[in-house]
């Protein structure tokens, strides 16, 4: 009996040890989403090159948080044809959370008729549904779900305060609360939109909404917008501000904490505008010095190249006849009559982009079903996709 009991105890202990090992391995080795997708380049205008499209993709992925270790971009971009390529996101320095978010979006795209027809997704559509779709952007860059969570990351944000009565962004007043810290990843800004015009130290005032800015580990800025209760929203209300969506914040800030754009009167008992501007300059100096130490395929010294990221989504959202023909893989003459009743316009920033259609109108007459994109990439709109 004693030997039998001893043998049973040994078996039980062995099973427990095996179970514990399996559980620990499962915790440590959870499968990372493959997060790879086949995309296709669609030339947006007659002078656009594949090299420019690649640079635009690189900047777009960086804006989404990719660290892009040296050599990773080329290693994870595998061409299948001159226009089609497989992009492996898991090798570009994204977090597991980001990859999981990408996978949800990729699954939706790969279930589309566009993917069935071409075996690939328009790279412009992919960028708009990631970087320029607010809910998807929030998931990929891991934006805090509430202002409380944001302030939990940066508990000293309210150490410095600067009220602005005449803002180039807010339609009323705004208060900037911030703290620079000694490290770039400690830097955080919160803009509070309010209708108050008489500010006093220690004053409580109603907040219309909040806009936040902080720095991601890859050196790029991260933006988020919260409502009056402190919960994420896809865009700042147009009746209160010109801030728009996070993608508009990105378009305006690019890679910098922006300075004051117009003369701002000083308010008694608060720091003067010159001091606030000095803090802004310190923030940018701190970030830029740090960026120079980062080892990455993205060269922050080539900051103008971020324009290629803008052109990647602009030429998709506002395509020419040539681009639509390339996208549908037909000759321009075959579809000219189909589009003749659609309005066209010229771009107000890039003068060489002329006779442009609206993406919403083009997708409505496409010869195959597509995954809809936001009605607008920068402004509040009635169709902001959310796959989560």
Beta strands, then each sheet from edge to edge (+ up, - down):
strand 1: 36-40
strand 2: 77-79
strand 3: 84-88
strand 4: 121-122
strand 5: 160-164
strand 6: 173-179
strand 7: 188-194
strand 8: 209-215
strand 9: 221-227
sheet 1: 2+ 3- 1+ 4+
sheet 2: 5+ 6- 7+ 8- 9+
end
